Amino acid sequence: MRVHIAADHAGYELKNHLVSWLKEHGHEVVDDGAFVFDAEDDYPTFVLRAAEGVVLDPGSLGVVIGGSGNGEQIAANKVRGIRAALAWSEETASLARKHNDANVISLGARQHSLEDATRFVEVFLDTPFSGDERHSRRIAQMFTYETTGAIPPLPQ
């Protein structure tokens, strides 16, 4: 699996750990930074590059990391074609893939231990999309809105 990864200063150490962990587990890693610790850097600089990388690289997945993961999730979701999910447990990491076919996981490095954050990434990468009709339908509705601006009709 090719994994695009990015972090700001708050996620810098976790990102570097995950780059090594991913490589050790046979994944191809595209590191979009940060490449040095800079307490004043801005997460969109790195996260948008990783998100665009996922869109331009079909079949790949992404990992974005910050202090809480909230801003990184928001930034990644600005890229057309991205479905980024904030994971705070193994279950949310799994459901992001299984139900939402998320292609990016967002993590808060200040919210979790190194071991837990690594496990969330492992679960995310190992969980396939279920393909259930109801989940596919919902994803299609979001895609339609994203590409045309058409809001799904209200149920009758």
N, C-alpha and C positions, 0 to 999 in steps of 0.2 A: 504494500500500500504506500502511495506517495502521500506525505503529510506536509502541508504548509503550516508553519508555526511562526507566531509573532508575539512579542510582549513589550510593554513599556518598562520603565525602571522598577516598578513594583513587582513585576513578574519576571524580571531578568534572570534571577537565580533559578527559579522553577523552570523557565524556558530552557536554560542551558542543561539542567538535569534531564528534562524530557527529550531534548535533542539526542543526548547520549543514550537514554533508555530506549527511545524509538529505534535508533540505529542498531543497538544490541539485540533488539527483537525483530530485526529483519526489514524494517520499514525504510523507505527512501525519504529523506527529510529535505525540505526546502526551507531554510531559515531566513525569514524576512526581517530579522532584527528584533530588538535592539542588539547591537553588536558590542557596545560598551555601556557601562552603567553611567547614566546621566539623570540625576534626580529631577531635572527640569524638562525631560523629553515629553513628547505628546503621543499618546497611544494611537491616534488615527494614522499617523505617519507609517506605522508598522502594520497595524491591523488591516487597513485598507489594502495594502499590498498582498497580505496573506489571503484575504477574502477574494481579491481579483485572481490570485493564483489558483484558487480552488475552482472558480468559474471557468477559467481558461484551460483547466486541466481535468477533463471529465474523468470521474472515477476516483479522484483524490478527495481527501478530507482535510479539514483545518482545525488548528488549535490556537486560540488567542487567549492571552493572559494579562491580567492587570491586578490591581489591589483587590477589588471586589468582583471583577469580571463584568460588571454592569455596563460601563462605558464601552468596553471592548465588544460586547454583544451588540449594543446599539450601533456602533460604527460598522461592524461586519454586516449587519442587516441592511445597511444603506446600499450595499453592492447588489445590483440586480442578479438574482439567481441564488443568493445565499439564504439559507435557513440556519441561523445561528441560535443555539440554545445555551442558556446559562445552566451549568450543572453544579449542584451542591450535594449530591449523593450519588451512589451507584445507580439507584433507581431512576433519578432524573437523567443521568447520562444514558442509560439504556433506553428509556422512553423517548428521548430525543431522537434516537435513530429508529426505534421500532415503530413509533406512531407518527413522527413528524418528518422522517427521512432527513433529519438535520445533517448538513454537510460541514458544519463548524461547531465545535464545542468551545464555550467560553468558561474560563476558570478564574476564581479570585484567589491569588496566591497568599493573601493575608487572611484568608478565611479557612484554609485547610492545611493539614500537615502535608509534607512532601509525599508520604506514602498514600494518603487518601487521594490527593490530586492525581498522582500517577495511576492509581486504580481507576479513577473516573475516566481517564483517557483510555486506558486499556479496555474498559467495558464499552465505551463509545465506539472504539475502533472494531471491536469484536461483535457488535450487535448489528444484525442486518435489519433493513426496513421490512416490516411485515408484509407489505403489499396489500393489506386488507382494503376492500373497496371503500369503506367509510374514510379511512385515512388518505387514500389516494384522491378521493373526491375533495376532501378539504384542502389538500395541497394544491390540487388543480384550481380551486377557487382563489387561493392566494396568488397563484401564478397568473391567472387571468387578471386579477386586480393589478398586480405588479406590471403587467405588460400593456393592459388596455385602460386601466382605471375603472373598469366596470365592477360595481359592488354586487355580490350575489343577491338575488331576489329574496325577500322575506318569505318564510314558509307560509303556506295558505292555511 
